[in-house]
């Protein structure tokens, strides 16, 4: 029988077709997977995000901001400059002085679902691209990362995150990038930041060198609402204001010590994560309605969201 005893799938079989297809995906996506040398120990990975030299990688692997080297798939090594970094999402943006590079194909929104096969690619050393395969087990968000930032979305997979894979691409079976891998964000889980979120961070870093983060200038803690008030508001909890920064956004908007913040920008606020999720970069400098409970009564204020420095 053809293929018997060779240890290889019989040519033309479904398994052989799948195997060849995956190898082709790795070859195509691997052309845009680079090595990033920005720390003393093992190198990390990155993604050629644009043909004019923008490279996305993981922020936590940037241990030095000078003498960064990017190793391309064709063996060339290029010096890179740091454009900006966002510790909250564990993403950093580099730039190499080269044009016409094989930029990654990025997946469109809605192209990924739980159960889809994905491959994590890496190029941590000089031995070429490496890959590991798994399935998407969860697509979630928003979520507060272990670095203190609010990540608007994340992809959890069962791929094995080998050393040096951080910053490399997570790709679908069409070879398109669906996310950027991070070994730091997941507390032992394999997580990736979705491509749409990466694109927004890249644009912010390209324009400003940082990602804006809104803030109110309050110190809060969750508190249960009285039954009657909970029924009236349709929520069981809010945030008790324990401190107000003088001349901060909340102070200027009329928020007082002892208020219970229950809504912001037309959305309920039941805990600190919900509040942080509403303080995204798009709201910096914007006046939004804030709903507080003061003396047992609901009050509507207007607060202009500040920028955390």
C-alpha positions in Angstrom: 0.0 0.0 0.0 1.3 3.4 -0.9 2.7 5.3 2.1 2.8 2.2 4.3 5.7 2.2 6.7 6.9 5.6 5.6 5.5 7.5 8.7 3.9 10.1 6.3 0.2 10.5 5.4 -0.7 8.8 2.1 -0.6 11.4 -0.7 -4.0 12.6 -1.5 -5.6 11.7 1.8 -7.4 14.3 3.9 -4.7 14.2 6.5 -2.1 14.8 3.8 -4.0 17.8 2.5 -4.4 19.2 5.9 -0.7 18.7 6.6 0.3 20.4 3.4 -2.2 23.2 4.0 -0.8 24.0 7.4 2.7 23.9 6.2 1.7 26.4 3.5 0.1 28.7 6.1 3.3 28.6 8.2 5.4 29.4 5.2 3.2 32.4 4.1 2.6 33.8 7.6 6.2 33.1 8.5 7.5 35.6 6.0 6.0 38.3 8.1 7.2 36.8 11.4 10.4 38.4 12.7 12.9 37.9 15.5 13.2 40.8 17.9 16.4 41.2 19.9 15.6 43.7 22.7 16.6 41.8 25.9 19.6 40.0 27.3 18.3 36.5 27.2 16.3 34.6 24.5 15.0 36.7 21.6 11.4 37.2 21.1 9.1 37.5 18.1 7.3 40.2 16.2 5.0 40.8 13.2 5.7 42.9 10.1 2.6 45.1 10.4 3.2 47.2 7.3 5.4 47.1 4.2 7.1 50.4 5.2 8.7 48.8 8.3 6.3 48.9 11.2 6.9 45.9 13.5 4.5 44.9 16.3 5.9 43.0 19.3 5.2 42.4 23.0 6.0 45.3 25.3 7.4 43.2 28.1 10.2 41.9 25.9 11.6 45.4 25.3 14.2 45.6 28.1 16.3 48.2 26.2 15.0 51.0 24.0 18.2 51.3 22.0 20.2 48.8 19.9 17.1 46.8 19.0 17.6 44.4 16.2 14.9 42.8 14.0 15.8 39.6 12.2 13.8 39.1 8.9 12.8 35.8 7.4 15.3 36.3 4.6 18.2 36.4 7.1 18.8 40.1 7.1 19.2 41.9 10.5 17.9 45.5 10.7 18.3 48.1 13.4 15.0 49.2 14.8 13.8 52.3 16.7 11.1 52.2 19.3 8.0 54.2 18.1 6.0 53.7 21.3 4.8 51.1 23.8 1.6 50.3 25.7 2.2 48.3 28.8 -1.5 47.8 29.5 -2.0 45.8 26.3 1.5 44.4 26.3 2.1 45.8 22.8 5.1 47.8 21.4 5.7 49.3 18.0 9.1 49.3 16.3 10.2 50.8 13.0 12.9 49.7 10.6 14.3 51.8 7.8 13.2 49.5 5.0 10.5 49.6 2.3 8.7 46.8 0.5 8.7 44.3 3.3 6.3 41.3 3.3 3.7 42.7 5.7 1.3 40.3 7.4 -2.2 39.8 6.0 -4.6 40.8 8.9 -7.9 39.1 9.4 -11.2 41.0 9.3 -13.5 41.4 12.2 -15.8 38.4 12.7 -13.4 36.0 11.0 -12.6 34.1 14.2 -14.9 32.0 16.4 -14.5 29.6 19.3 -13.5 26.2 18.0 -11.5 27.5 15.0 -8.0 26.1 14.4 -5.2 28.6 14.9 -1.4 28.5 14.7 1.0 30.5 16.9 4.2 31.4 15.1 7.5 32.5 16.5 11.0 33.3 15.4 12.9 33.7 18.7 16.2 32.4 17.3 18.2 32.3 14.1 16.9 28.8 13.2 13.8 29.9 11.3 10.1 30.2 12.0 8.5 27.8 14.5 4.8 27.0 14.9 2.4 25.3 17.3 -1.3 24.6 16.7 -4.5 24.6 18.8 -8.0 25.8 18.9 -9.7 29.0 20.1 -11.2 28.2 23.4 -12.6 31.7 24.3 -13.0 35.1 22.8 -13.7 37.7 25.6 -13.3 41.2 27.0 -13.0 43.8 28.1 -10.6 42.7 30.7 -8.1 44.2 33.2 -4.7 42.9 32.4 -2.1 42.0 35.0 -0.2 45.1 34.0 -3.1 47.3 35.0 -4.5 48.2 31.6 -8.0 47.6 30.3 -7.7 45.3 27.3 -10.8 45.7 25.1 -10.7 42.1 24.0 -8.6 38.9 24.1 -8.3 35.5 22.5 -7.7 32.4 24.6 -6.3 29.3 22.9 -4.8 26.0 23.9 -1.7 26.5 21.8 1.6 25.9 23.6 3.3 29.2 24.1 7.0 28.3 23.8 9.7 30.7 25.1 10.2 33.5 22.7 6.7 33.4 21.1 5.5 36.6 22.7 5.0 39.3 20.1 4.5 36.7 17.3 1.3 36.3 15.3 -1.6 34.0 16.0 -2.9 33.1 12.5 -6.0 31.3 11.2 -6.0 28.5 8.6 -6.1 31.1 5.8 -2.7 32.5 7.0 -4.2 35.8 8.2 -3.2 37.3 11.6 -6.0 37.2 14.1 -4.0 38.3 17.1 -0.6 39.0 18.6 0.6 36.5 21.3 1.6 37.5 24.9 2.9 35.1 27.5 2.7 37.8 30.2 -1.0 38.7 30.1 -2.5 35.3 30.6 -1.4 34.1 34.0 -0.2 30.8 32.5 -2.9 30.8 29.8 -2.2 31.3 26.1 -3.6 34.7 25.3 -3.5 36.9 22.2 -4.7 40.5 21.6 -7.1 40.5 18.7 -6.0 42.0 15.5 -8.6 44.8 15.5 -7.4 45.9 19.0 -3.7 45.7 17.8 -4.6 47.9 14.8 -6.0 50.6 17.1 -3.0 50.4 19.4 -0.6 50.6 16.5 -2.4 53.7 15.1 -2.2 55.4 18.6 1.4 54.6 19.0 2.3 55.7 15.5 0.6 59.0 16.0 1.4 59.8 19.7 3.9 57.2 20.9 1.5 56.1 23.6 -2.1 55.0 24.1 -4.3 57.6 25.9 -6.1 56.4 29.0 -8.9 58.3 30.6 -9.2 59.0 34.3 -11.7 60.6 36.7 -9.5 61.4 39.6 -11.4 59.4 42.2 -10.6 56.6 44.6 -13.5 54.2 44.9 -14.6 50.9 46.3 -17.6 48.7 45.4 -20.6 49.0 47.6 -24.0 47.2 47.6 -27.0 49.5 47.0 -30.1 49.5 49.3 -32.9 47.2 47.9 -35.2 50.0 46.9 -32.4 51.9 45.1 -31.2 48.8 43.5 -34.6 48.1 42.1 -35.0 51.7 40.9 -31.6 51.7 39.1 -31.7 48.1 37.9 -28.3 47.2 39.4 -27.2 45.8 42.7 -24.0 47.8 43.3 -22.0 50.9 42.5 -18.7 52.6 43.5 -18.5 54.5 46.7 -16.3 57.6 46.2 -13.6 57.4 49.0 -11.4 60.2 47.7 -11.6 63.0 45.1 -8.4 64.4 43.5 -8.5 68.3 44.0 -9.1 70.0 40.6 -9.3 66.6 38.9 -12.0 65.7 36.4 -14.5 64.4 39.0 -13.9 67.4 41.3 -14.5 69.9 38.5 -17.6 67.9 37.5 -19.1 68.2 41.0 -18.5 64.7 42.3 -18.3 64.7 46.1 -16.7 62.4 48.8 -19.4 59.9 49.8 -21.2 59.9 46.4 -22.0 56.5 44.9 -21.1 56.4 41.2 -23.7 54.2 39.4 -23.4 55.3 35.8 -21.1 57.0 33.3 -21.6 57.9 29.7 -25.0 56.3 29.7 -23.7 52.9 30.9 -24.1 51.3 34.4 -21.1 51.3 36.7 -21.2 48.4 39.1 -17.5 47.7 39.8 -14.1 49.1 39.1 -13.6 47.0 35.9 -16.7 48.5 34.4 -15.6 52.0 35.2 -12.1 51.4 33.7 -13.7 50.0 30.5 -15.6 53.3 30.1 -12.4 55.4 30.3 -10.9 54.4 27.0 -8.8 56.7 24.8 -11.8 57.8 22.7 -13.4 59.5 25.7 -10.3 61.6 26.8 -11.4 65.2 26.7 -15.0 64.4 26.2 -17.8 65.6 28.6 -20.0 62.6 29.6 -23.0 62.3 31.9 -22.2 60.8 35.3 -24.9 59.4 37.5 -24.3 59.4 41.3 -26.4 58.6 44.4 -26.1 61.4 47.0 -28.1 61.3 50.2 -30.2 58.5 48.8 -31.2 60.5 45.7 -30.1 60.0 42.1 -28.3 63.0 40.6 -27.0 63.7 37.1 -23.6 65.4 36.6 -21.4 66.2 33.7 -17.7 65.2 33.9 -15.0 65.8 31.3 -12.7 62.8 31.2 -9.1 63.6 31.8 -6.0 61.9 30.5 -3.9 59.7 32.8 -0.3 60.9 32.6 
